[in-house]
Amino acid sequence: MATGWAGDGAVQAQIDATVKDGIKRARSKLPQGPGLTHCEECGVEIPQARRDAVPGVRLCIACQEAHDAEEAAFAGYNRRGSKDSQLR
């Protein structure tokens, strides 16, 4: 793979940085604090099994799926891309 002016290991460093950024973003979206017994969006009771499996849960499964679908529409892009990779 041609890397232009990129140094040795630059491609792997870019991949590693992108993965670390993704992990950091995912961790920042995890629920914090005490969980709820009822969904904060629709008021439906959250099953005990879900509360045990997801500490800090605040949404029922249906509301969580809708929230996840909205976020999936966001297409993140690599802000760390080199100028060489942007010119290709």
Buried (B, 14 or more C-beta within 10 A) or exposed (E): EEEEEBEEEBBEEBEEEBEEBEEEEEEEEEBEEEBBEEBEBEEEEBEEEBBEEBEEBBBBBEBBEEEEEEEEEEEEEEEEEBEEBEEE
